[in-house]
């Protein structure tokens, strides 16, 4: 039996991935054979029909586990990360989705790589989150946090938003567009990339601002310090619009309100096996060409 540096491990999944039940089942019994205490998220417990195991929600796993293993796609990781970032817990993912930038373990070799992780051999990353606050008059309302991005967008097609962008109380520009993406390095390979933004290595302490279909040819993405505070103010003629973050349900914002985005005090404590390489992952996931030396 291989000893584990983690005493309690949570297994997190979601019922939208029923094909992953094989992975849930094998992982659960594999961990139990190692003498590890396992907490199964209730979504997974329903799929396994588990009756003698410890079942809990994400907050229970955050409170009692040392490590959380997320099975699914990046969306499932985002759902879990938003809550687990508030706790002192390490997180790793097994990919059962499409791309798998955050859930990077291959299900076919996950147990081999997890054996090394449980022995203490892994790479540790701290991924910061963004807090979103809406302010009107003297009322301040924090609406959520994002590991990927915050998105300002229109409520209906063919309706632009007219807004002003401020960074650290400095006016930057006014713009008419379909919206704006404020992304972390983690989210730079998601919606921001599709909108023409740059890829930021997770090691870079920065945010990227990417306009969505701006009504000007001079508008370009901007990379700023992650410690900056972003403020969005809106024209009186602007119609309804929404603010969203990660895969959470967007909320309506009124034109009299101001939106503030800044780095959260929380971090996602994401870990990877020792053979993990961020740029190799990019090469595979984005279909980049092979090395010239390897073509010969």
C-alpha positions as a printed Julia matrix, in Angstrom:
296×3 Matrix{Float64}:
   0.0    0.0     0.0
   1.37   3.42   -0.97
   0.99   5.95    1.82
  -0.59   9.31    1.03
   0.32  12.76    2.3
  -3.41  13.52    2.01
  -5.56  12.05    4.76
  -8.96  13.0     3.35
  -9.74  13.37   -0.35
 -12.91  14.64   -1.97
 -14.25  13.35   -5.3
 -16.19  15.97   -7.25
 -18.25  15.38  -10.37
 -21.54  16.25  -11.94
 -24.51  14.29  -13.21
 -24.14  15.76  -16.71
 -21.14  13.43  -17.13
 -22.8   10.0   -16.72
 -20.16   8.41  -18.99
 -17.61   9.23  -16.29
 -19.2    6.82  -13.82
 -16.47   4.29  -14.63
 -13.83   6.85  -13.61
 -15.73   7.73  -10.42
 -16.04   4.09   -9.44
 -12.42   3.11  -10.09
 -11.04   6.22   -8.37
 -13.21   5.75   -5.29
 -12.17   2.12   -4.71
  -8.54   2.9    -5.54
  -8.42   5.61   -2.86
 -10.19   3.41   -0.31
  -7.61   0.66   -0.91
  -4.92   3.15    0.04
  -6.59   3.78    3.39
  -7.63   7.33    2.47
 -10.83   8.8     3.88
 -13.02   9.75    0.9
 -15.81  12.33    0.73
 -17.98  12.03   -2.36
 -19.88  15.03   -3.68
 -23.61  14.32   -3.75
 -23.72  14.54   -7.58
 -21.26  11.63   -7.78
 -22.94   9.71   -4.97
 -26.18   9.63   -6.99
 -24.39   8.13   -9.97
 -22.6    5.53   -7.86
 -25.64   4.8    -5.71
 -23.19   4.97   -2.8
 -24.81   4.26    0.55
 -21.94   3.54    2.95
 -19.67   6.42    1.98
 -19.32   9.95    3.32
 -21.35  12.28    1.12
 -21.19  16.08    1.17
 -21.34  19.27   -0.85
 -18.44  21.45   -1.99
 -18.31  23.29    1.32
 -18.05  19.99    3.22
 -15.2   18.9     0.98
 -13.5   22.27    1.45
 -13.84  22.03    5.22
 -12.71  18.45    5.77
 -10.58  17.32    2.81
  -6.9   17.99    2.06
  -7.26  17.34   -1.65
 -10.15  17.57   -4.09
 -10.17  15.56   -7.33
 -12.5   17.1    -9.9
 -13.73  14.79  -12.66
 -15.26  16.41  -15.74
 -14.53  19.34  -18.01
 -13.23  22.83  -17.31
 -16.78  23.98  -16.56
 -17.0   21.53  -13.69
 -13.65  22.75  -12.39
 -14.86  26.36  -12.51
 -17.98  25.42  -10.56
 -15.87  23.75   -7.87
 -13.04  26.31   -7.86
 -15.32  29.21   -7.04
 -16.13  27.59   -3.68
 -12.97  25.57   -2.94
 -10.76  28.67   -3.33
 -12.14  29.85    0.01
 -10.61  26.85    1.79
  -7.14  25.52    2.47
  -7.4   22.64    0.0
  -5.43  21.53   -3.03
  -7.3   20.74   -6.25
  -6.49  18.53   -9.25
  -8.64  17.54  -12.23
  -9.26  14.45  -14.37
 -10.5   15.44  -17.81
 -13.8   13.95  -18.97
 -14.77  17.03  -20.98
 -13.61  18.53  -24.27
 -10.49  20.69  -23.87
  -9.36  20.22  -20.3
  -7.05  23.17  -19.66
  -7.77  22.93  -15.92
  -8.66  19.24  -15.68
  -5.41  18.05  -17.2
  -5.1   14.41  -16.08
  -5.83  11.84  -18.79
  -8.43   9.37  -17.41
  -6.47   6.48  -18.96
  -3.33   7.25  -16.94
  -4.79   9.23  -14.04
  -4.13   6.62  -11.34
  -0.44   6.38  -12.24
  -0.06  10.15  -12.04
  -2.16  10.36   -8.88
   0.13   7.81   -7.2
   2.98  10.32   -7.51
   0.73  13.18   -6.39
  -0.36  11.29   -3.27
   3.31  10.63   -2.49
   3.97  14.37   -2.52
   5.44  14.73   -6.02
   3.55  17.47   -7.82
   3.71  21.01   -9.18
   1.82  23.66   -7.2
   0.17  26.74   -8.76
  -1.77  29.57   -7.19
  -4.45  30.85   -9.59
  -6.02  34.14   -8.49
  -9.71  35.01   -8.81
 -11.52  38.25   -9.66
 -14.18  39.8    -7.41
 -17.12  41.58   -9.03
 -18.91  44.38   -7.17
 -21.86  46.51   -8.27
 -22.19  49.95   -6.67
 -25.1   52.36   -6.83
 -25.19  55.5    -4.69
 -24.04  54.25   -1.25
 -24.95  50.61   -1.8
 -22.16  48.14   -2.51
 -23.11  44.61   -3.55
 -20.53  41.9    -4.24
 -22.1   39.57   -6.79
 -19.43  36.88   -7.11
 -15.91  35.76   -7.97
 -14.4   34.38  -11.16
 -11.44  32.12  -11.84
 -11.71  32.64  -15.63
 -13.32  35.93  -16.55
 -15.88  38.64  -15.91
 -18.01  39.51  -18.94
 -19.98  42.67  -19.63
 -22.41  41.99  -22.47
 -25.6   43.19  -24.08
 -28.99  41.7   -23.33
 -30.12  41.63  -26.97
 -28.36  41.38  -30.32
 -27.71  44.52  -32.39
 -27.72  46.65  -29.23
 -24.38  48.14  -28.22
 -23.29  49.23  -24.76
 -21.74  52.65  -24.33
 -19.42  52.72  -21.34
 -16.32  54.32  -19.84
 -13.36  52.34  -18.57
 -11.33  53.49  -15.56
  -8.24  51.78  -14.17
  -7.14  52.84  -10.68
  -9.36  55.94  -10.98
  -7.71  56.94  -14.26
  -9.96  57.4   -17.3
  -8.78  55.08  -20.1
 -11.4   55.3   -22.85
 -15.08  55.41  -23.7
 -16.4   52.76  -26.02
 -19.43  51.48  -27.89
 -19.31  47.72  -28.26
 -21.09  44.44  -27.53
 -19.23  44.26  -24.24
 -15.91  43.68  -22.5
 -14.08  40.63  -21.16
 -11.88  41.02  -18.07
  -9.84  37.85  -17.83
  -7.31  36.25  -15.5
  -4.33  34.36  -16.96
  -6.35  31.19  -16.33
  -9.22  32.53  -18.45
  -7.0   33.87  -21.22
  -7.38  30.56  -23.09
 -11.18  30.68  -22.85
 -13.64  33.33  -24.12
 -10.93  36.02  -24.17
  -8.9   33.96  -26.64
 -11.92  33.5   -28.92
 -12.44  37.29  -28.88
  -8.87  37.94  -30.04
  -7.1   38.35  -26.71
  -3.54  37.19  -25.91
  -2.65  34.05  -24.01
  -1.2   34.84  -20.58
   0.98  32.3   -18.83
  -0.41  31.49  -15.35
   2.87  32.75  -13.9
   2.15  36.29  -15.14
   0.6   38.52  -12.48
  -1.76  40.36  -14.82
  -5.28  40.72  -16.22
  -6.32  41.17  -19.84
  -9.17  43.37  -21.06
 -10.66  42.29  -24.4
 -13.41  44.34  -26.14
 -16.25  42.36  -27.72
 -17.01  43.6   -31.26
 -16.01  47.25  -30.63
 -17.38  49.88  -33.02
 -13.88  51.17  -33.84
 -10.81  49.73  -35.53
  -8.45  51.27  -32.95
  -9.7   49.19  -30.02
  -7.25  46.52  -28.9
  -6.83  44.17  -25.91
  -4.98  45.63  -22.92
  -2.84  43.76  -20.39
  -2.7   45.39  -16.95
  -1.34  44.67  -13.49
  -3.53  42.25  -11.54
  -3.5   44.62   -8.55
  -5.35  47.28  -10.54
  -8.99  48.14   -9.82
 -11.24  48.35  -12.86
 -14.36  50.51  -12.92
 -17.05  50.56  -15.61
 -19.47  53.48  -15.91
 -22.35  53.67  -18.35
 -23.98  56.19  -20.63
 -27.49  57.39  -19.76
 -28.63  56.23  -23.19
 -27.41  52.67  -22.68
 -30.18  50.06  -22.68
 -30.26  46.89  -20.58
 -27.08  44.88  -20.21
 -25.7   42.07  -18.06
 -22.61  41.15  -16.11
 -21.54  37.52  -15.95
 -18.64  35.59  -14.48
 -17.37  32.12  -15.36
 -20.33  29.8   -15.9
 -22.62  31.54  -13.42
 -25.99  32.97  -14.42
 -25.52  36.61  -15.58
 -27.34  39.38  -13.72
 -28.92  42.56  -15.05
 -27.16  45.83  -14.28
 -28.79  49.27  -14.42
 -27.1   52.15  -16.2
 -27.01  54.15  -12.96
 -24.8   51.5   -11.37
 -21.02  51.17  -11.57
 -19.15  47.88  -11.82
 -15.86  47.27  -10.03
 -13.56  44.32  -10.8
 -10.45  43.59   -8.79
  -8.26  40.7    -7.73
  -9.74  38.56   -4.99
  -7.97  37.67   -1.77
  -8.68  34.01   -2.59
  -6.6   31.69   -4.75
  -7.28  28.33   -6.31
  -4.54  25.99   -5.06
  -4.21  23.99   -8.27
  -1.74  21.12   -8.53
  -0.4   19.07  -11.44
   1.77  15.94  -11.82
   5.51  16.58  -12.1
   5.51  16.01  -15.87
   3.04  18.88  -16.43
   4.12  21.6   -18.85
   1.78  24.52  -19.56
   3.09  25.2   -23.06
   2.94  21.53  -24.0
  -0.7   21.61  -22.92
  -1.32  24.63  -25.14
   0.34  22.87  -28.06
  -1.93  19.84  -27.7
  -5.2   21.58  -26.86
  -4.9   24.31  -29.5
  -3.56  22.05  -32.23
  -0.3   23.9   -32.76
   2.2   22.44  -35.23
   4.94  20.05  -34.23
   8.54  21.09  -33.64
  10.55  21.49  -36.87
  13.31  19.26  -35.47
  10.78  16.46  -34.9
   9.51  16.64  -38.49
  12.88  15.58  -39.88
